[in-house]
Amino acid sequence: MSHVITFPHMAKDDDAEGVVATWFARTGETVKAGQVIAEVMVDKVSLDVEAPVDGVITCLVEEEGTVKQGQDIARID
């Protein structure tokens, strides 16, 4: 079963965009629950995103890719 990871809501404006600044895990890698897999940024505020489950990650957004809050950025199978 796939688990989708979305870009977190970090700004009051629901239409706010952010950036996947850095991927610490690459597509095809096995990740563990609690492992930091990415750093995301909105308005110069950064946040680490952790894997919620164990599995193999598929990154859906490239590093430095711009996304909206709530948009899917990765999947863990």
C-alpha distances in whole Angstrom, upper triangle without the diagonal:
4,7,10,13,16,20,21,24,27,30,32,32,28,29,30,28,28,27,24,27,26,22,22,19,19,17,16,17,15,15,15,15,18,19,21,19,21,25,25,28,30,34,34,32,29,26,24,20,18,15,13,11,11,10,11,12,13,16,17,20,23,25,28,26,27,24,25,24,20,19,16,17,14,10,8,6
4,6,10,13,16,18,21,24,27,29,29,25,26,26,25,24,23,21,24,22,19,20,17,16,14,14,15,13,13,14,14,17,17,18,16,18,21,21,25,26,30,31,29,26,23,21,17,16,12,11,10,11,9,10,10,10,13,13,17,19,21,24,22,23,21,21,20,17,16,12,13,10,6,6,4
4,7,10,13,15,18,21,24,25,26,22,23,24,22,21,21,18,21,20,17,18,15,16,14,15,15,14,12,13,12,14,15,16,14,16,18,19,22,23,27,28,25,23,20,18,14,13,10,8,8,10,9,10,9,10,12,13,16,19,20,22,21,21,19,19,17,14,14,10,11,9,6,5,6
4,6,10,12,15,18,21,22,22,19,20,20,19,18,17,15,19,18,16,17,15,15,14,15,16,15,14,15,13,15,15,15,13,14,16,16,19,20,24,25,23,20,18,16,12,12,10,9,10,12,12,12,10,10,10,10,12,16,17,19,17,18,15,15,14,11,10,7,8,6,4,6,9
4,7,9,12,15,18,20,20,17,18,17,16,15,14,12,15,15,13,14,13,14,13,15,15,15,13,14,12,13,13,12,10,11,13,12,15,17,21,21,19,17,14,13,9,9,8,8,10,13,12,13,10,10,9,10,11,14,15,17,15,15,13,13,11,9,8,6,6,5,6,8,11
4,6,9,12,14,16,16,13,14,14,13,12,12,11,14,15,14,16,15,16,16,18,18,18,16,17,15,15,16,14,12,11,13,11,13,14,18,19,17,15,13,13,9,11,11,11,14,16,16,16,13,13,11,10,11,14,15,15,13,13,10,9,8,5,5,4,5,7,9,11,15
4,7,9,11,14,14,12,12,11,9,8,9,8,12,13,13,15,16,17,17,20,20,20,18,19,17,16,16,14,12,10,10,8,10,10,14,15,13,12,10,11,9,11,12,13,16,19,19,18,15,14,12,11,10,13,13,13,11,10,7,7,5,5,5,6,6,9,12,14,18
4,6,9,12,12,11,12,11,10,9,11,11,13,15,15,17,17,19,20,22,22,22,19,19,17,16,16,14,13,11,11,8,10,10,13,14,12,11,9,10,8,11,13,13,16,19,20,20,17,17,15,15,14,16,16,16,14,13,10,9,6,6,8,10,10,12,14,16,20
4,6,8,9,7,10,9,10,9,12,13,15,17,18,20,21,23,23,26,26,26,23,23,20,19,20,17,17,15,14,11,11,9,12,14,12,12,10,13,12,14,16,16,20,23,24,24,21,21,19,18,17,19,18,17,16,14,11,9,5,6,10,12,13,15,18,20,23
4,7,9,9,11,8,9,9,11,13,14,17,18,20,22,23,25,27,27,27,24,24,22,19,20,17,17,15,13,10,8,7,9,11,8,9,9,12,12,15,18,18,22,25,26,26,23,23,20,19,18,19,18,17,16,14,12,10,7,10,12,15,15,17,20,22,26
4,5,7,9,6,9,9,13,15,16,19,21,23,25,27,27,31,30,30,28,28,25,23,24,21,21,18,16,12,10,7,8,11,10,11,12,15,16,19,21,22,25,28,29,29,26,26,23,22,20,21,20,18,18,15,13,10,8,11,14,17,17,20,23,25,29
4,6,9,8,11,13,16,18,20,23,25,27,28,30,31,34,33,33,30,30,28,26,27,24,24,21,19,16,14,11,12,15,13,15,15,19,19,22,24,24,27,31,32,32,29,28,26,24,23,24,24,22,21,17,15,12,10,12,16,19,20,23,25,28,31
4,5,5,9,11,15,18,20,23,25,27,29,30,30,33,33,34,31,32,29,28,28,25,25,22,20,16,14,11,12,15,14,16,17,20,20,23,25,25,28,32,32,32,29,28,25,23,21,23,23,21,19,16,14,10,9,12,14,18,19,22,25,28,31
4,6,9,11,15,17,20,22,23,26,27,28,28,31,31,32,29,30,27,26,27,24,23,21,20,16,15,12,14,17,16,17,17,20,19,22,23,23,26,29,30,29,26,25,23,21,19,22,22,20,18,15,12,8,7,8,11,15,16,20,22,25,28
4,6,10,13,16,19,22,23,26,27,27,27,30,31,32,30,31,29,28,28,25,24,21,20,16,14,12,13,17,16,18,18,20,20,23,24,24,27,30,30,30,26,25,22,19,18,20,20,18,16,12,10,6,7,9,11,14,16,19,22,25,28
4,7,10,13,16,19,21,23,25,26,26,29,30,31,28,29,27,26,26,23,22,19,17,13,11,8,9,13,13,14,15,18,18,21,23,24,27,29,30,29,25,24,21,19,17,18,18,16,14,10,9,6,6,10,11,14,15,19,22,25,28
4,7,10,12,16,17,21,22,22,23,26,27,28,26,27,26,25,24,21,19,16,14,11,9,7,9,12,12,13,14,16,16,20,21,22,25,28,28,26,23,21,18,16,13,15,14,12,10,7,5,4,6,10,10,13,13,16,20,23,26
4,7,9,12,14,17,19,20,21,24,24,25,23,25,24,22,21,18,16,13,11,7,5,4,7,9,10,10,11,13,13,17,19,20,23,25,25,24,21,19,16,15,12,13,12,9,8,6,5,6,7,10,10,12,11,15,18,21,25
4,5,9,11,14,16,17,18,21,21,23,21,23,22,21,19,16,14,10,9,6,5,7,9,10,10,9,11,12,12,16,18,20,23,24,24,22,19,17,14,13,9,9,8,6,6,5,6,9,10,12,11,12,10,13,17,20,23
4,6,7,11,12,13,14,18,18,19,18,20,19,18,16,13,11,7,6,4,7,9,12,12,12,10,10,10,10,13,15,17,20,21,20,19,15,14,10,10,7,7,6,5,6,7,8,10,11,13,11,11,8,11,14,17,20
4,7,10,12,13,16,19,18,20,19,21,21,19,17,13,11,7,6,5,6,10,12,11,11,9,10,10,11,14,16,19,22,22,22,20,17,16,13,14,10,9,6,5,8,9,11,14,14,16,15,15,12,14,17,19,23
4,6,9,10,13,16,15,17,16,18,18,17,14,11,9,6,5,7,9,13,15,14,14,10,11,9,10,13,14,18,20,20,19,18,15,14,11,13,11,9,6,7,10,12,13,16,16,18,16,16,12,13,16,17,21
4,5,7,10,13,11,13,12,15,16,15,12,9,6,4,7,9,12,16,18,17,16,13,12,10,9,11,12,15,17,17,16,14,11,11,8,11,10,8,6,9,11,13,14,17,17,17,16,14,11,10,13,14,17
4,7,10,12,10,12,10,12,14,13,9,7,5,5,8,11,14,18,21,19,18,14,13,10,10,10,11,15,16,15,15,13,11,12,11,14,13,12,10,13,15,17,18,20,20,20,19,17,13,12,14,14,17
4,7,9,6,8,7,10,12,12,9,8,5,7,11,13,17,20,23,22,21,17,15,12,11,10,10,13,14,13,12,10,7,9,8,12,12,12,11,14,15,18,18,21,20,20,18,16,12,10,12,11,14
4,6,6,9,9,13,15,16,13,12,8,10,13,15,18,22,25,24,23,19,18,15,14,13,12,16,16,14,12,9,7,7,7,10,11,10,10,14,15,18,18,21,21,21,19,16,12,10,11,11,13
4,6,9,10,14,16,17,15,14,11,12,15,17,20,23,27,26,25,22,20,18,15,15,13,16,15,14,11,8,5,4,5,9,10,10,12,16,15,18,18,21,21,20,18,14,12,9,9,10,11
4,7,9,13,16,18,15,16,12,15,18,20,24,27,30,29,28,25,23,20,17,16,14,16,15,13,9,6,6,6,9,12,14,14,15,19,19,22,22,24,24,23,21,17,15,11,11,10,10
4,6,10,13,15,12,13,10,13,17,19,23,26,29,28,27,23,21,18,16,14,12,15,13,11,8,5,6,8,10,14,15,15,16,20,20,23,22,25,25,23,21,18,15,12,12,10,11
4,7,10,12,10,12,11,14,18,20,24,27,30,29,28,24,21,18,16,13,10,13,10,7,5,4,6,10,12,16,18,18,18,22,22,25,24,26,25,24,22,19,16,13,12,9,9
4,7,9,7,9,8,12,15,18,21,25,28,27,25,21,18,15,12,10,7,9,8,6,6,6,7,10,12,15,17,18,18,21,21,23,22,24,23,21,21,17,15,12,11,8,10
4,6,6,9,9,13,16,19,23,25,29,28,25,22,18,15,12,9,7,8,6,4,7,9,10,14,15,18,20,21,20,23,24,25,24,26,24,22,22,19,17,14,13,10,12
4,6,9,10,13,16,18,21,24,27,26,24,20,17,13,11,7,5,5,4,5,8,11,11,15,16,19,20,22,21,24,24,25,23,24,22,20,20,18,17,14,13,10,12
4,6,9,12,14,16,19,22,25,24,21,17,14,11,9,5,5,6,7,9,12,14,13,16,17,19,20,21,20,23,23,24,23,23,21,20,20,18,17,15,15,13,15
4,6,9,12,15,18,21,24,23,20,17,13,10,8,5,5,8,9,9,11,12,12,15,15,18,18,19,18,20,21,23,22,23,21,20,20,18,16,14,14,12,15
4,6,8,11,14,18,21,19,17,13,10,6,6,4,6,10,11,12,13,14,12,14,14,16,16,17,15,17,18,19,19,20,19,18,18,17,14,13,14,13,17
4,7,10,14,17,20,19,17,13,11,8,6,5,6,10,11,12,12,11,9,11,10,13,13,13,12,14,15,17,16,18,17,17,16,14,11,10,11,11,14
4,6,10,13,17,15,14,10,8,6,5,7,9,12,14,15,15,14,11,12,10,12,11,11,9,11,12,14,14,16,15,15,14,13,10,10,12,13,17
4,7,10,13,12,10,7,6,5,6,9,12,15,17,18,19,18,15,16,13,14,12,12,10,10,12,13,13,15,14,15,15,14,12,13,16,17,20
4,7,10,10,8,6,5,6,7,11,13,16,19,20,21,20,17,16,13,14,11,12,10,9,10,10,10,11,10,12,12,13,10,12,16,18,21
4,7,6,5,4,6,9,11,14,17,19,22,24,24,24,20,20,16,16,14,14,11,10,11,10,10,11,11,13,14,15,13,16,19,21,25
4,6,5,7,9,12,13,17,20,21,24,27,27,26,23,22,19,18,15,16,14,12,12,10,10,10,9,13,14,16,15,18,21,23,27
4,5,8,11,15,16,20,23,25,28,30,31,30,27,26,22,22,19,19,17,14,14,12,13,13,12,16,17,19,18,21,25,27,31
4,6,10,13,16,19,22,24,28,30,30,29,26,26,22,22,19,19,16,13,15,13,15,15,15,18,19,21,19,22,25,27,31
4,7,10,13,17,20,22,25,27,28,28,25,25,21,22,19,19,16,14,16,14,15,15,14,16,18,19,18,20,24,25,29
4,7,10,13,17,19,22,24,25,24,21,22,19,19,17,17,14,13,14,14,14,15,13,16,17,18,16,18,21,22,26
4,6,10,13,15,18,20,22,22,19,20,17,18,16,17,15,14,15,15,14,15,13,14,16,16,14,16,18,19,23
4,6,10,12,15,17,18,19,16,17,15,17,16,16,14,14,16,16,16,16,14,15,16,16,13,14,16,17,20
4,7,9,12,14,15,16,13,14,13,14,14,15,14,15,15,16,14,15,13,13,14,13,10,11,13,13,17
4,6,9,11,12,13,12,14,13,15,16,17,16,18,18,19,18,18,16,15,16,14,12,11,12,11,15
4,6,7,9,10,9,12,12,14,15,17,17,19,19,20,18,19,17,16,16,13,12,10,10,8,11
4,7,10,12,11,14,14,16,18,20,20,22,21,22,20,20,18,16,16,14,13,11,10,9,11
4,6,10,10,13,15,17,19,21,21,24,23,24,22,23,21,18,19,16,15,12,10,7,9
4,7,9,13,15,17,20,21,22,25,24,26,24,25,24,21,21,18,17,13,11,8,8
4,6,10,13,15,18,20,20,24,23,25,23,25,24,21,20,17,15,12,9,6,5
4,7,10,13,16,17,18,21,21,23,22,24,23,21,20,16,14,10,8,5,5
4,6,9,12,13,14,18,17,19,18,20,20,18,16,13,11,7,6,4,7
4,6,9,11,13,16,15,17,16,19,19,17,15,11,9,6,5,6,8
4,6,7,9,12,11,14,13,16,16,15,12,9,6,4,7,9,11
4,7,10,12,10,12,11,13,14,13,10,7,5,5,7,11,13
4,7,8,6,8,8,11,13,13,10,8,5,7,10,14,16
4,6,5,9,10,14,16,16,13,12,9,10,13,16,19
4,5,9,11,14,16,17,15,14,10,12,15,17,20
4,6,9,13,15,17,15,15,12,14,18,20,23
4,6,10,13,14,12,12,10,12,16,19,22
4,7,10,12,10,12,10,14,17,20,24
4,7,8,6,9,8,12,15,19,22
4,6,6,9,10,14,17,20,23
4,6,9,10,13,16,19,22
4,7,9,12,14,16,19
4,6,9,12,15,18
4,6,8,11,14
4,7,11,14
4,7,10
4,7
4
